[in-house]
Amino acid sequence: MKKVIKISFRVLLSLIIFIGLYILTAFTLSKITVPAEKSLNGDIDIYILTNGVHTDIVVPIKSRQIDWSKQVSFSNTIRPDTTASLVAFGWGDKGFYLNTPTWADLKFSVAFKAAFALSTSAIHTTFYKHLSESSSCKKIKINNEQYARLIAYIQNSFQQSANGNTINIRTNANYGDTDAFYEAKRKYSLFYTCNTWANNALKACGQRACLWTPMDKPIFDKYR
């Protein structure tokens, strides 16, 4: 019995130390700013958008460089609206996206699998007609070369079919009438979260970002 208690204590202590180190590392590295590139003629508007937990990267649906509707079709939404001008991309754990519409629906099994990279990932896309800047929505101007890098980063996050197309996930778990889900690369974990993906997207196109963060707030702190 004493041996069981001793082992349990060590496991609990190790868990507490791990959580403490994780929080300390996340706090420290998220405070370190990766500066934006010096650039001129930033004429493309992108946005970072948060729901208070998760960060999306929002870009124009159509530009001289790409028409996103050819890769994430309006027809994959419940009510296709071709008048939309913006599309948001968010990467995350597939189980969270499809099985957890609210925090009240969160299951331990889903959270455990997500934390330790035991499930697959998905990209969530949402079409918007327009966005207004606020504490949860920040506009960033980038140039064509930077946008080309962002396009490549987002495209490389999708899984592709044998013929090179994105793979739509057929589901009833949509958040609204204008969103859809797609199969994605990589696995979600404590060390690579939805916000890590968004933070890396900003790095990819040369914008202010955290050195590393698993959370949304440090990203938005860079754009106050």
C-alpha positions in Angstrom: 0.0 0.0 0.0 2.8 2.4 0.9 4.5 1.6 -2.4 1.3 2.5 -4.3 1.0 5.7 -2.4 4.6 6.6 -3.1 4.2 5.9 -6.8 1.0 7.9 -7.0 2.7 10.8 -5.2 5.6 10.8 -7.7 3.2 10.7 -10.6 1.2 13.6 -9.2 4.3 15.6 -8.4 5.7 15.0 -11.9 2.4 16.2 -13.4 2.4 19.3 -11.3 6.0 20.1 -12.3 5.2 19.5 -16.0 2.1 21.8 -15.9 4.2 24.5 -14.1 7.0 24.3 -16.6 4.5 24.4 -19.5 2.8 27.5 -18.2 6.1 29.2 -17.5 7.4 28.4 -20.9 4.2 29.5 -22.6 4.2 32.8 -20.7 7.9 33.5 -21.4 8.1 32.6 -25.0 4.8 34.3 -25.9 6.2 37.6 -24.5 9.1 37.5 -26.9 8.2 39.3 -30.1 9.2 38.2 -33.5 9.4 41.6 -35.3 7.6 42.4 -38.6 9.6 42.6 -41.8 10.3 46.1 -43.1 8.2 46.4 -46.2 6.5 49.0 -48.4 3.3 49.0 -50.4 1.3 46.8 -48.2 -2.0 46.8 -50.2 -3.5 43.5 -49.2 -5.7 43.5 -46.1 -5.7 40.3 -43.9 -7.1 39.9 -40.4 -6.6 38.0 -37.3 -9.8 37.0 -35.6 -10.5 35.4 -32.2 -13.5 33.9 -30.5 -11.7 34.3 -27.2 -9.9 31.0 -27.4 -9.0 30.3 -31.0 -7.4 32.5 -33.7 -8.4 32.5 -37.4 -6.4 34.0 -40.3 -8.8 35.9 -42.6 -7.9 36.7 -46.2 -9.6 38.0 -49.4 -11.4 35.3 -51.2 -10.2 36.7 -54.6 -7.0 38.5 -55.5 -4.6 38.7 -58.4 -2.8 35.7 -56.8 -5.5 33.3 -55.9 -9.2 32.6 -55.9 -9.8 30.6 -52.7 -13.3 29.6 -53.7 -11.7 27.2 -56.1 -10.1 25.3 -53.2 -12.7 25.8 -50.5 -15.9 25.9 -52.4 -19.0 28.0 -51.4 -21.0 24.8 -52.2 -19.5 23.0 -49.2 -21.4 25.4 -46.8 -25.0 25.0 -45.7 -26.1 28.2 -47.5 -23.6 29.2 -50.2 -23.2 32.9 -50.4 -21.1 34.0 -53.3 -21.3 37.6 -52.3 -18.8 37.0 -49.4 -15.5 38.8 -49.8 -13.4 37.2 -47.1 -12.6 33.7 -45.9 -11.2 32.7 -42.5 -8.9 29.8 -42.0 -8.5 28.0 -38.7 -6.5 24.9 -38.0 -7.3 22.6 -35.0 -8.0 19.2 -33.6 -10.6 17.4 -35.6 -12.3 16.0 -32.5 -12.6 19.4 -31.0 -14.0 20.9 -34.1 -16.6 18.2 -34.9 -17.5 16.9 -31.4 -17.4 19.9 -29.2 -19.8 22.7 -30.4 -19.6 24.2 -26.9 -17.3 23.8 -23.9 -20.2 22.1 -22.1 -19.9 19.3 -24.7 -16.2 18.7 -24.1 -15.4 15.1 -23.3 -12.2 14.0 -21.4 -11.4 11.6 -24.2 -11.4 14.4 -26.8 -9.3 16.7 -24.7 -6.8 13.9 -23.8 -6.4 12.9 -27.4 -5.9 16.5 -28.5 -3.4 17.3 -25.8 -1.2 14.4 -26.6 -1.4 14.3 -30.5 -3.6 11.2 -30.6 -6.1 12.4 -33.1 -6.2 14.0 -36.5 -6.6 17.7 -37.4 -8.9 19.7 -39.6 -9.1 23.2 -41.2 -12.2 25.2 -40.5 -13.2 27.8 -43.1 -15.8 30.5 -42.7 -16.9 33.0 -45.3 -17.6 36.7 -44.4 -19.0 39.6 -46.3 -17.0 42.0 -44.2 -15.2 42.4 -40.9 -14.9 45.4 -38.6 -11.8 45.9 -36.4 -12.3 45.4 -32.7 -10.4 44.0 -29.7 -11.1 40.5 -31.3 -10.4 41.4 -34.9 -7.3 43.2 -36.1 -6.4 44.2 -39.7 -2.9 43.8 -41.0 -1.6 45.1 -44.3 0.8 43.0 -46.3 2.4 43.1 -49.7 2.1 40.7 -52.6 5.3 38.8 -51.8 4.3 38.3 -48.2 0.8 37.2 -49.2 2.3 34.6 -51.6 4.1 33.1 -48.6 0.9 33.1 -46.5 -1.0 31.4 -49.4 1.7 28.7 -49.5 1.6 28.2 -45.8 -2.2 27.8 -45.7 -2.3 25.6 -48.8 0.4 23.3 -47.3 -1.7 22.9 -44.2 -4.4 21.0 -46.1 -4.4 17.3 -46.9 -4.9 16.7 -50.5 -6.6 14.0 -52.5 -4.8 12.0 -55.2 -5.8 14.6 -57.8 -4.5 17.5 -55.6 -7.8 18.8 -54.3 -8.7 19.7 -50.7 -10.7 17.1 -48.9 -14.1 18.4 -47.6 -15.3 16.7 -44.4 -19.0 16.0 -44.7 -20.6 16.7 -41.3 -23.5 18.2 -39.5 -21.2 19.9 -37.0 -21.1 23.2 -38.8 -21.0 26.3 -36.6 -23.3 28.3 -38.9 -24.5 28.5 -42.5 -21.2 29.8 -44.1 -18.5 27.4 -42.8 -17.0 24.1 -43.7 -14.3 21.6 -42.6 -11.4 20.1 -44.5 -8.9 17.4 -43.7 -5.6 18.9 -42.5 -1.9 17.9 -42.0 -0.1 17.6 -38.6 -1.5 16.7 -35.3 -2.8 19.1 -32.5 -0.9 18.9 -29.2 0.0 20.9 -26.2 2.9 22.2 -28.1 1.2 22.8 -31.5 -2.2 24.3 -31.0 -4.7 26.2 -33.2 -3.1 29.4 -32.0 0.4 28.1 -32.7 -0.7 27.5 -36.3 -2.1 31.0 -36.6 1.1 32.5 -35.0 3.2 30.6 -37.4 1.1 31.9 -40.3 2.0 35.5 -39.2 5.6 34.5 -39.1 5.3 33.0 -42.6 4.2 36.3 -44.1 6.7 38.4 -42.1 4.3 40.0 -39.5 4.6 40.6 -35.7 4.2 37.3 -33.8 5.2 35.5 -30.7 8.3 33.4 -30.6 5.9 30.6 -29.6 2.4 30.5 -28.1 -0.3 28.0 -27.5 -2.8 30.8 -26.7 -4.6 33.6 -28.7 -4.2 36.5 -26.3 -0.4 36.9 -26.7 -0.9 37.1 -30.5 -3.4 40.0 -30.1 -1.3 41.7 -27.5 1.2 42.3 -30.3 -1.4 44.3 -32.2 -2.8 46.6 -29.5 
